[in-house]
Amino acid sequence: MRIEKNVILQVAHDIFLKKGYKKTNISEIATKAKIAAGTFYNYFDSKESLFLEIYVQENERVRNDLISNLNLNDLSVDQLLEKIFEYTIDKVTHNKILAEWNNHQISSVLHQYYASDVGKQNNTFHVFLTKTLRNILKEKKFDDDNIDKLMRVYDLIYYLDMNITSSDFEDYEKTLKLLVKYFCKGVLTTKEDN
C-alpha cells in the first residue's frame, strides 16, 4: 500500500509542477497513477491534503538546497540576506508548486500549516533561520533577555509572511525584504555602537 501512495505523490508532483493547483484534478492523477479514483481517497482526504504534502516536500527540497549552498563564514549579513531573497524569489516564481503560496484558492491551507507549531518545527528553513539569527546575536554579545526580545521581532516577521501574500499587499516581497534588511542592520549597528 505504501507503494501506491508514493506513486500518487510522484505523479501528482509532476502534474502540479506542470499545471499548478487549479488545473490539476484527482481523476487525472488517478489515471496517470494507474489506480481507481476511489483508491486515491484511501491515502488522501482531498486534493488540498495531497497538495499540502507535496508542497511541504517541494519546499523542503528547495530550501535545503539553499541551505547547503550557503557558506555562512564567507558572507556578510547583507550578502546572506540578498542570497536568501534572490534564491527564494527565483525558485518560487519558476516553480508552479511553490508559486501557489500566493494563490488564495490553496494559500490558506499552506499558511495555516506553516503557522502551526508542527509546521514551524518541521520547517527546516525556519529552524535554520532561527538558529542562525540566535548565533549571530550571541556572537555580537547580546544578553539572553535582548536575544529573546529580538527573536520576537523575527516571530512577527514570520507571522507576517504566514498571513500576507503578494496579492494582499502590493510589492510585498520587496517590502518584506526591506523590513528584514533594516531589522538586521539596525540590530547589528545598535549593538556595535554600544
Long-range contacts (C-beta under 8 A, 24 or more apart in sequence): 1-42, 4-33, 4-35, 4-39, 4-42, 4-43, 5-43, 7-33, 7-34, 7-35, 8-33, 8-35, 8-40, 8-43, 8-44, 8-50, 9-50, 9-53, 9-54, 9-57, 12-50, 12-51, 12-54, 13-54, 13-57, 13-58, 13-97, 16-51, 16-54, 16-96, 16-97, 17-58, 17-95, 17-96, 17-97, 18-96, 19-96, 20-96, 20-97, 20-99, 20-100, 20-103, 21-47, 21-51, 21-100, 21-103, 21-105, 21-106, 22-103, 22-105, 26-50, 48-106, 48-109, 51-100, 51-106, 51-109, 52-109, 52-110, 52-113, 54-97, 55-97, 55-98, 55-100, 55-110, 56-113, 56-122, 58-95, 58-97, 58-98, 59-98, 59-123, 59-125, 60-123, 60-124, 60-125, 62-91, 62-95, 62-98, 63-123, 63-124, 63-125, 63-128, 64-124, 64-125, 66-91, 66-125, 67-124, 67-125, 67-128, 72-132, 77-136, 77-184, 77-185, 77-188, 78-181, 78-184, 78-185, 81-177, 81-180, 81-181, 81-184, 85-173, 85-177, 85-180, 89-173, 101-165, 102-165, 102-166, 102-167, 104-165, 104-167, 107-165, 111-162, 111-163, 114-162, 115-159, 115-162, 115-163, 120-158, 126-158, 129-154, 130-154, 136-188, 137-187, 140-187, 140-188, 140-191, 140-192, 141-191, 142-191, 150-187, 153-183, 157-183
